[in-house]
Amino acid sequence: MLQPVRASDSKTTRISWEKTMASTIGFIGLGNMGGPMAINLVKAGHRVLGFDLSETALAVLEEAGGERAAGIDALAAAADMIVTMLPAGKHVRQIYMGEGGILENAKPGTLLIDSSTIDVDSARAVSEAAADKGMKMVDAPVSGGVAGAAAGSLTFMVGGPDEAFAAARPFLDIMGKTIVHAGGPGTGQAAKICNNMILGISMIGVSEAFVLAEKLGLDAQKLFDISSTASGQCWSLTSYCPVPGPLPSSPANRDYQPGFAAAMMLKDLKLAQEAANSSGAATPLGAEAAALYALFCNTGGEQQDFSGIVKFLRGTS
């Protein structure tokens, strides 16, 4: 069984925490997730050099006490550790392995943490290239959304060698609450896409149940009260209820403004299907979930929260 590990778990970890306090950290990708993560590293006392194509994102980091890097090459040369949070596998390959990229400019022994959500093959290819350059690397995608990034309460699913995980753990503890070492290179990405396939499927199931309840004259609150304590209980119901009312904190009560946009859910479901096809795994519900989210996104739901698929199923999106 995978066990979460925190910085307080051992004397060794506390010592490694102390050794990280003077680190210079490069952070590439300062968007909705990466920006708050980088700022938490600044708050912990690290020097953070940021790079992003957005002037606004760089300004926010500077206001928090971080610095802007002149370029990826300068960032890589100066950093003891580099974190990346990028849109897709092609971007990760280019930033790490491309001309003028991280692996060309970083010092041997540099610790690399990629927190993007990407395909497993890209994660493993970059990890292998990093190892060839004498660098330690983990793939460490996250769960917890923008709120978790800001609060430093993310869950990190980490793939990589034991030595690389041990080196990364103190930094991950600054940005997250639960740190799980999933296994070797690429297993962090595997865990992320499998988890989000479960999430996408379960949200559709919960949404279909509420739509059916409406048609049958069953009040949404009554269904929630029953199913949240019965065999239908799941995270999509009790922590992220897709209809307004039962759970005040859910996006359904904010007109489906995203914590996690439908477009991002579709991206993860597509990654899961690519992995299923390449590995020969049968995932019929995952395939159907990807198809439904594609339809939802194509009919205007792309920037809504993924729980807004209930509107699509109701025919009101």
TADAUR-V851263 format. One record per residue. SS is DSSP state (H for helix, E for strand, - for the rest). OMEGA is omega as a letter, one per 40 degrees, with the letter a starting at -180 (999 if undefined). Layout:
SS&OMEGA  SS&OMEGA
This chain:
-&i  -&a  -&i  E&i  -&i  -&a  H&a  H&a  H&a  -&i  H&a  H&a  H&i  H&i  H&a  H&i  H&a  H&a  H&a  -&a  -&i  -&a  -&i  E&a  E&i  E&a  E&a  E&a  -&a  -&a  -&a  -&i  -&a  H&a  H&i  H&i  H&i  H&a  H&i  H&i  H&i  H&a  H&i  -&i  -&i  -&i  E&a  E&i  E&a  E&i  E&i  -&i  -&a  -&i  H&i  H&i  H&i  H&i  H&i  H&i  H&i  H&i  H&i  -&i  -&i  -&a  E&i  E&i  -&i  -&i  -&a  H&a  H&i  H&i  H&a  H&a  H&a  H&a  -&i  -&a  E&i  E&i  E&i  E&i  -&a  -&a  -&a  -&a  H&a  H&i  H&i  H&i  H&a  H&a  H&a  H&a  H&a  -&i  -&a  -&a  -&a  H&a  H&i  H&a  H&a  -&i  -&i  -&a  -&i  -&i  E&a  E&i  E&i  E&a  -&i  -&i  -&a  -&i  -&a  H&a  H&i  H&i  H&a  H&i  H&a  H&i  H&i  H&i  H&i  H&i  H&i  H&i  -&i  -&a  -&i  E&a  E&i  E&i  E&a  E&i  E&a  E&i  E&i  -&i  H&a  H&i  H&i  H&i  H&a  H&a  H&a  -&a  -&a  E&i  E&i  E&i  E&a  E&i  E&i  -&i  -&a  H&a  H&i  H&i  H&a  H&i  H&a  H&a  H&a  H&i  H&i  H&i  H&i  H&a  H&a  E&i  E&a  E&a  E&a  E&i  E&a  E&a  E&a  -&a  -&i  -&a  H&i  H&i  H&i  H&i  H&a  H&a  H&i  H&i  H&a  H&i  H&i  H&a  H&a  H&i  H&a  H&i  H&i  H&i  H&i  H&a  H&i  H&a  H&i  H&i  H&i  H&i  H&i  H&a  H&a  -&i  -&i  -&a  -&a  H&i  H&i  H&i  H&i  H&a  H&a  H&a  H&a  -&i  -&a  -&a  -&i  -&a  -&i  -&a  H&a  H&i  H&a  H&i  -&a  -&a  -&a  -&i  -&a  -&i  -&a  -&a  -&a  -&a  -&a  -&i  H&i  H&i  H&i  H&a  -&i  -&i  E&a  -&i  -&i  -&a  E&i  H&i  H&i  H&i  H&i  H&i  H&a  H&i  H&i  H&i  H&i  H&i  H&i  H&i  H&i  H&a  H&a  H&a  H&a  -&i  -&i  -&i  -&a  H&i  H&i  H&i  H&i  H&i  H&i  H&a  H&a  H&i  H&i  H&i  H&i  H&i  H&a  H&i  H&i  H&a  H&a  -&a  -&i  E&i  E&a  H&i  H&i  H&i  H&i  H&i  H&i  H&a  H&i  H&a  -&a  -&a  -&999
